[in-house]
Amino acid sequence: MKIATYNINGIKARLPALLDWLKEADPDVVCLQEIKSVDAAFPAEEIEALGYNVETHGQKSFNGVALLSKLPLEDVTRGLPGDDSDEQARWIEATVMGDTEAVRICGLYLPNGNPVSFDAQGAPEREGKYGYKLDWMDRLHARAEALMAAETPALMAGDYNIIPQREDAARPDAWTKDALFLLESREAFRRILNLGFTEAIRTRHPEPGLYSFWDYQANSWERNNGIRIDHVLMTPACADLMTDCGIDRDVRAREKPSDHVPVWVELAA
């Protein structure tokens, strides 16, 4: 079972690029982020024509996540638990039955968190968009705990908007005041990993220079000024099934690309 995460940065603008990649990479399941579309306007027919089932959790103009699967999507739920007042569409999950294993797949689009306010001592303040990011990560930690407690194969895949370590950025010093790389953000990510999750790419590829996002500005792609912020986190029962993983880097060089590229894992499931 091949499972991928892909921040598409607007499904309407990137649909041709998405369809081309689906035909080429042939993933079984895809977690999409930033579809930037309400559910009714999502171009499901074109994707279903390739053999995928489609479930969306959309929002007008912003955010939005979706699951595409060649296998039936069961027990689909939308919205990250813990705050009924949260109207941002950033979480969708479902169970997929493979040949031998059922896998709970959670697709997420974690808040960016910028801009950040700093106090007189230079410490980031937990307020505004940054406060929302950290609060959302607290809720993510609680959901992660529940997935671990189930002791079954599960993964959380998506755009985490977290640069975990210095080697995950071409120019780490340029991100020191950014919500993606602030210590509090990275510590929140680390607390989730410390529950027992395996971060797929670093398990197989510890080397530096691996990125999943290049900004459209300042020739970032041409200069390889990238960051790695799209991650797949797996429970132990899921990590035991992993046979391969990778980043489809070359997708960024194609016509009208997203600023992100797909990250994928293969499971013996």
N, C-alpha and C positions, 0 to 999 in steps of 0.2 A: 504494500500500500504506500503510494507516494503522496505525501501531504506537503503543501506549499503555503507560504504566506506572501502576500503581495499588496503593498500599498499602491493602489492604482491611480491615485490623485485625480479623481474625476472620471467616472465610468463612461460618460458620454464623450468626453474628449479622447479617451484612451481605448475605446472599445475595439478598434481594429488591431491595436497593439496587443490587447489582451487575447483576442481570438487567435492571432498568429502564434502567440506564446503557448496557448492551450493546445493547439494542434501539434506544435513542435515538442513541447515538454511532456505532454500527456499525463498530467498529474491526476490522481484519483480524487483528491479533495483539495480545495483551495480556500484559504481564509483571505478575503479581500478587506482592505481598509480604505477610508476616504472615498467612498463611492459617490458622495456628494449628490445624493438623489433620494427622493421619497420612494417608498416601496412601489407605488403604482407606476412610476416613471422608469423604473429600472429595466434595462433591455434584456429581460430574461429569455425571450424567444430565441434570440441569436445564440445565446449560450446553451440553452436547452437543445438546440439543433445539433450541438456537438456531443450530446449524450449526458449532460449534467442536470441534476436536480438543483434548484436554486432556492435559497432562503435568504431573505434580507431583513435588515433592521436599519431603515434609512432615516434621513433627516434632510430637510430642504437646504441645499447649498453648502452644508458643512458636514463633516464627520461621516458617519454611516459605515456599516460593516455588512458583510455577506458571506455565506457559505455556498460553495459550488461543489457538488459531489456526484460522481458516477455511480455511487452506491446510495441506497436509501438513507435519508437523514431522519433519525428517530429522536423523539423527545427534545424537540427544538425549544430553547428558551432564549429570551432576549432581555438585555439589560443586566448589568453587574449588580448582584444583591447588595443590600446594605444602606441604600438611600433612595426611597421611593420618589423623592422630589427631583432626582437627577433626570433631566430631559435629554441629555446628550446621548446620541446613539453610538456607543463605543464597544459593545459586547454582544456576542452571539455564541451559542454553543449547542452541540447536538452529538448524538452517538451514531457512529458508523460501524457496521458489522463487516469485517473483512472475511477472508477465507477461514481463519482460525480464531480471531480475536475481535471483541468489540472494543472500540477506542472512543473515549469521550474527547471531542475536539472543541476547543474554546478559541474563538477568534477575537482579538482585541485591538483597539486603537487607544493607547494610553495617552492622556493629555500631554501636550507640549510643555506647558507651565510658564512660558515667557509672556510678558516681561516679569522679572523678579525685582522686588523691592528689598533694599538692604538697610539695616539699622545703622546707627552712628558708629558702631564698632565693626561694620562691614559684614555682619552676619545676615544671611537671607531671612526674610520675614515670611512666616507661614500665613500668607494672606493672598487674596486675589487669585489669579490663575495658577500661581505656584502653590498656594494653599490647596486649591482644588486638585492639583496633580498629586500632592502628597496624601490628601484624604482619599483619593481614588486608589492610590497604591495601598493604603491601609485596607480598603475593601477588597482589593485584589489579593492581598495576603490572606484574608479570611477565606476567600473562595479557594485559594491554593491549599490552605490547610484542609478544607473539606475534601478536595480532590485527593490529597495524600491519604486522608483517613479511609477513603474508599478502597485503597490498596488494589486498584485496577488500572489498566492502561489509560492514561489521559495526558493531554498536552495542551499548553497555552501558547498560541502562535500569533504573532502580529507585530505591528509597529509599536515598540515600547517607548520610543522617544527617550531612551537611556543609552548613553555611551558608557559601557560598564568599566572599561579600563583605558589607560593612556594609549595602549597599542591599538585601540579601536577607533582612533582618529588620526588622520594624517598630520594634523597640526593641533595636538591636544592643548597647548597653551592658549590657543584662541578661544577655547570653550570654558575657561575656568569660571566665568561669571554667568554661564548659560545654564538654564534649568535642566538641560539634558546631561550635564556633567558635574553639577554641584554635588558636593559630598553627600548631602542629605538624600538626594535622588538616588545616587549609587548605593548608599547604605540601605535604602528601602528595597531596591532591586536585590541586593545581596541577602537581605533577610528572607526574601522569597526563595532564593536558591538554597539557603541554609536549611530550609524545611526538608530538603532531600531531592530537589529537582536537579536535573541534568540539562545544561545549556548545550544544545546539539552541536553547533558549529565548532565551539572551542574544544569539544571532546575529540574531534577528528582533526581540527586545523588550529593548532596553537600559535601558528606563525602570525606576525604582524602584517599589515597591508591588506587585510580583508575588510571590505566596506560594503554597505548595502544602500547607501544614500549619497548622492552628489547634488549639491545645489545647482539650480539653473544659472546662477549668477557667477561672475568672475572666473569663467572658464574652469569651474571646479572639476567637471568630468575630464576635460582635456589635461588638466594638471594632476589628476587623481587625488584631488583634495576632498576625500570622502570621510564618512563616519559609518560605523556599524551600529545600527539602532533597531534592526528587525531581527527578532529572536524567536527561537522555538525552545520552550522549557518543557521537559518531560518528567513524569513521575517515574519512580524506579521500575515499575512494571512495564511502562512504555519504553524507557531507555534500554531495557533488556532486549527489546525487539528491534532496535535500530540497526540497520545494515549499512546505511550510507547517508550522507548529507552534503549540501553544497549551496553555493550562491550563483545564480545565473547572471553573472556580471555583464555579459555582452549585451543583454537586453537594453541596457542604458544607452548604447550607441546607436540604437535604431531610430527610425523616424517617429517624431512626436512621442518621445518616451515619458514615462513617469520619472520623477526624480529618485524613486526607489526601484530596486530590482527584486525578483523573487528569491526567497530563501526556502529550502526544501529539506525534507527528511524522507527516507525510505524505511518502512517497518516490515518485518516478517510477520504480517498479520492478515 
